[in-house]
Amino acid sequence: MLTEKELRTQAAAAVTAVHETTPLAGSITNFVTIDFVANAQLAVGGSAAMVYLPDEGTALAIAGQSMYINVGTLLPVHERTVPAAMVQLHRSAKPWVLDPVAVGLGELRTKLLSTARNCPPAIIRGNASEIIALAGLWGLNGGSAMSQVRGVDSTDTVRTALDAAVSLARFTGGAVAVSGAEDLITDGTCALYCNGGSPMMERITGCGCSLGGVIAVYAAVVSPLIAAFCGTQLII
């Protein structure tokens, strides 16, 4: 268990590392917020590249230090792009962040998020309903196929997603960040509740997406737990 001092020390070291190395955190993300994500990544000192074609997704998984995959706005081409990138990231043992936007909505989204179970991400970032629903899709404790996601909005509170978040973190061996007015971050062993969130984030398109992109930048230089912590403390 990290002490508050250790947590802050490691977070400060991560911020320094990003500014010194400018890690490339590529993204396969939704078209609604693509520029928001790129600008957020650049603002914290990272490098951004956004793709959607299969060969480019694989090439970026090889070239970058980490990756952000967001299933918010899917096209038929993503049926090849997303799995190919996930497999390459898994083979290369590179950290990547999964944003399971509106999990349970549509066949392609469900197929891609089911596939992610076989190439586990280092970090999963979502709202409470998405985290509960993803755990249910993967057959893990705390999950529920009955958790309702209204588009990208959560119908559950952050604290009700604790069991699902812990189960997902233990399964992946990484971390889970549950976003809301209060943020929850867990690596399956410890759970951090952070006050950096705001109810207004649900009223601004792209806040969650930019958070996922920023976490991916930090994932390139530090452990999943610290990367998720850094992101949630910066995106307020």
C-alpha positions as CSV (number, residue, x, y, z in Angstrom):
1,M,0.0,0.0,0.0
2,L,1.4,3.4,-1.0
3,T,1.5,6.2,1.5
4,E,0.3,9.6,0.4
5,K,3.9,10.8,0.3
6,E,5.0,7.9,-1.9
7,L,2.0,8.5,-4.2
8,R,2.8,12.2,-4.6
9,T,6.5,11.5,-5.1
10,Q,5.9,8.9,-7.9
11,A,3.3,11.2,-9.5
12,A,5.8,14.1,-9.6
13,A,8.4,11.8,-11.1
14,A,5.9,10.7,-13.8
15,V,5.2,14.3,-14.7
16,T,9.0,15.0,-15.0
17,A,9.5,11.8,-17.1
18,V,6.8,12.8,-19.6
19,H,8.3,16.3,-20.1
20,E,11.8,14.8,-20.5
21,T,10.8,12.0,-22.9
22,T,7.7,13.3,-24.8
23,P,6.2,9.7,-25.2
24,L,4.1,8.9,-28.2
25,A,0.7,7.7,-27.1
26,G,-1.2,6.9,-30.2
27,S,-5.0,6.8,-30.3
28,I,-7.8,5.0,-32.0
29,T,-10.6,7.1,-30.6
30,N,-14.0,8.5,-31.4
31,F,-14.4,11.2,-34.0
32,V,-16.5,13.5,-31.8
33,T,-13.5,14.3,-29.5
34,I,-10.4,13.4,-31.5
35,D,-8.9,16.9,-31.4
36,F,-9.8,17.3,-27.7
37,V,-7.8,14.1,-26.9
38,A,-4.8,15.1,-29.1
39,N,-4.6,18.6,-27.5
40,A,-4.9,17.2,-24.0
41,Q,-2.0,14.8,-24.7
42,L,0.1,17.6,-26.1
43,A,-0.7,19.8,-23.2
44,V,0.7,17.4,-20.6
45,G,3.9,17.0,-22.6
46,G,3.2,13.9,-24.7
47,S,3.0,13.3,-28.4
48,A,-0.2,12.4,-30.2
49,A,-1.1,10.5,-33.3
50,M,-4.7,9.6,-34.3
51,V,-5.5,6.7,-36.7
52,Y,-8.3,4.5,-37.8
53,L,-7.0,2.3,-40.6
54,P,-5.9,-1.3,-39.8
55,D,-2.4,-1.0,-41.0
56,E,-1.9,2.4,-39.4
57,G,-3.2,1.1,-36.1
58,T,-0.7,-1.8,-36.1
59,A,2.1,0.5,-37.2
60,L,1.3,3.0,-34.4
61,A,1.2,0.2,-31.8
62,I,4.7,-0.7,-32.9
63,A,6.0,2.9,-33.1
64,G,4.5,4.4,-30.0
65,Q,5.3,3.8,-26.3
66,S,1.6,3.4,-25.4
67,M,-1.9,3.6,-26.9
68,Y,-5.4,4.8,-26.2
69,I,-8.3,2.8,-27.6
70,N,-11.8,4.3,-27.4
71,V,-14.8,2.6,-29.0
72,G,-17.1,5.7,-28.9
73,T,-17.9,6.1,-32.6
74,L,-17.3,2.9,-34.5
75,L,-17.1,2.3,-38.3
76,P,-17.0,-1.1,-40.1
77,V,-13.2,-0.7,-40.5
78,H,-12.7,-0.7,-36.7
79,E,-13.7,-4.4,-36.8
80,R,-10.2,-5.0,-38.2
81,T,-8.3,-2.0,-36.8
82,V,-9.0,-2.4,-33.1
83,P,-8.2,-6.2,-32.7
84,A,-5.1,-5.8,-34.8
85,A,-3.8,-3.0,-32.7
86,M,-4.7,-4.9,-29.4
87,V,-2.8,-8.0,-30.6
88,Q,0.3,-6.0,-31.5
89,L,0.3,-4.2,-28.2
90,H,-0.1,-7.4,-26.4
91,R,2.8,-9.0,-28.3
92,S,5.0,-6.0,-27.7
93,A,4.0,-5.9,-24.0
94,K,3.2,-2.2,-24.4
95,P,0.7,-0.5,-22.1
96,W,-2.6,0.7,-23.5
97,V,-5.8,2.2,-22.1
98,L,-9.2,0.9,-22.9
99,D,-12.2,3.3,-22.8
100,P,-15.3,1.0,-23.1
101,V,-17.7,3.7,-24.1
102,A,-21.4,2.7,-24.0
103,V,-20.5,-1.0,-23.6
104,G,-23.4,-3.2,-24.5
105,L,-24.6,-0.9,-27.3
106,G,-24.6,-2.8,-30.6
107,E,-23.0,-6.0,-31.9
108,L,-19.6,-4.6,-33.1
109,R,-19.0,-2.7,-29.9
110,T,-19.8,-5.9,-27.8
111,K,-17.5,-8.0,-30.1
112,L,-14.6,-5.6,-29.8
113,L,-14.9,-5.3,-26.0
114,S,-15.2,-9.0,-25.6
115,T,-12.0,-9.5,-27.7
116,A,-10.2,-7.0,-25.4
117,R,-10.4,-9.7,-22.7
118,N,-7.8,-11.8,-24.6
119,C,-5.3,-8.9,-24.8
120,P,-5.9,-7.1,-21.5
121,P,-5.2,-3.4,-21.3
122,A,-2.9,-1.9,-18.7
123,I,-5.7,0.5,-17.7
124,I,-9.4,0.7,-18.1
125,R,-11.1,4.1,-17.9
126,G,-14.8,4.5,-17.8
127,N,-17.8,5.7,-15.9
128,A,-19.4,3.5,-13.2
129,S,-22.0,1.9,-15.5
130,E,-19.4,1.1,-18.1
131,I,-17.1,-0.5,-15.6
132,I,-19.9,-2.6,-14.1
133,A,-21.1,-3.6,-17.6
134,L,-17.6,-4.5,-18.8
135,A,-17.0,-6.7,-15.8
136,G,-20.3,-8.4,-16.5
137,L,-19.3,-8.9,-20.2
138,W,-16.0,-10.5,-19.1
139,G,-17.8,-12.7,-16.5
140,L,-16.1,-11.1,-13.5
141,N,-17.2,-10.5,-10.0
142,G,-19.1,-7.2,-9.5
143,G,-20.2,-7.1,-13.0
144,S,-23.8,-7.0,-14.3
145,A,-25.2,-7.4,-17.7
146,M,-28.2,-5.5,-16.4
147,S,-26.2,-2.3,-15.8
148,Q,-27.8,0.2,-18.1
149,V,-25.6,2.7,-20.0
150,R,-27.6,5.6,-21.4
151,G,-25.4,6.4,-24.3
152,V,-22.2,7.6,-22.6
153,D,-23.9,8.6,-19.4
154,S,-23.6,6.6,-16.2
155,T,-26.7,5.4,-14.3
156,D,-24.6,4.1,-11.4
157,T,-22.5,5.8,-8.7
158,V,-18.7,5.5,-8.6
159,R,-18.7,3.7,-5.3
160,T,-21.1,1.0,-6.6
161,A,-18.5,0.1,-9.2
162,L,-15.8,-0.8,-6.6
163,D,-16.2,-4.6,-6.8
164,A,-16.3,-4.5,-10.6
165,A,-13.3,-2.2,-10.8
166,V,-11.3,-4.4,-8.4
167,S,-12.2,-7.6,-10.4
168,L,-11.1,-6.0,-13.7
169,A,-7.8,-4.7,-12.2
170,R,-7.0,-8.1,-10.8
171,F,-7.9,-9.8,-14.1
172,T,-5.7,-7.5,-16.2
173,G,-2.9,-7.0,-13.7
174,G,-3.2,-3.3,-14.3
175,A,-5.5,-0.5,-13.0
176,V,-9.0,0.8,-13.4
177,A,-10.1,4.4,-13.2
178,V,-13.8,5.0,-12.6
179,S,-14.8,8.6,-13.4
180,G,-17.4,10.7,-11.8
181,A,-17.9,13.6,-9.4
182,E,-15.5,11.5,-7.2
183,D,-12.9,9.4,-9.0
184,L,-12.0,5.8,-8.1
185,I,-8.6,4.3,-9.0
186,T,-7.7,0.8,-8.1
187,D,-5.0,-1.8,-9.0
188,G,-7.0,-4.6,-7.4
189,T,-5.1,-4.2,-4.1
190,C,-5.6,-0.6,-3.0
191,A,-8.4,1.8,-3.9
192,L,-7.9,5.5,-4.2
193,Y,-10.8,8.0,-4.0
194,C,-9.9,11.3,-5.6
195,N,-11.8,14.6,-5.4
196,G,-10.5,15.9,-8.7
197,G,-13.7,15.0,-10.6
198,S,-16.7,17.2,-11.2
199,P,-20.4,16.6,-12.0
200,M,-19.9,19.1,-14.8
201,M,-17.7,16.6,-16.7
202,E,-20.9,14.9,-17.8
203,R,-22.0,18.2,-19.4
204,I,-18.9,18.7,-21.5
205,T,-18.2,16.5,-24.5
206,G,-14.7,15.0,-24.4
207,C,-13.7,15.2,-20.8
208,G,-13.6,11.5,-20.3
209,C,-12.0,10.9,-23.6
210,S,-9.2,13.5,-22.9
211,L,-8.7,11.8,-19.5
212,G,-8.2,8.5,-21.2
213,G,-5.7,10.0,-23.7
214,V,-3.8,11.7,-20.9
215,I,-3.6,8.5,-18.8
216,A,-2.1,6.8,-21.9
217,V,0.7,9.3,-22.0
218,Y,1.6,8.6,-18.4
219,A,1.2,4.9,-18.9
220,A,4.2,5.1,-21.2
221,V,6.5,6.1,-18.3
222,V,5.0,4.8,-15.0
223,S,2.9,2.0,-13.5
224,P,-0.8,1.8,-14.4
225,L,-1.9,2.9,-10.9
226,I,0.3,6.0,-10.9
227,A,-0.6,6.8,-14.6
228,A,-4.3,6.7,-13.8
229,F,-3.7,8.8,-10.7
230,C,-1.8,11.4,-12.6
231,G,-4.5,11.7,-15.3
232,T,-7.4,12.0,-12.9
233,Q,-5.6,14.7,-10.9
234,L,-4.8,16.8,-14.1
235,I,-8.2,16.5,-15.9
236,I,-10.5,18.4,-13.6
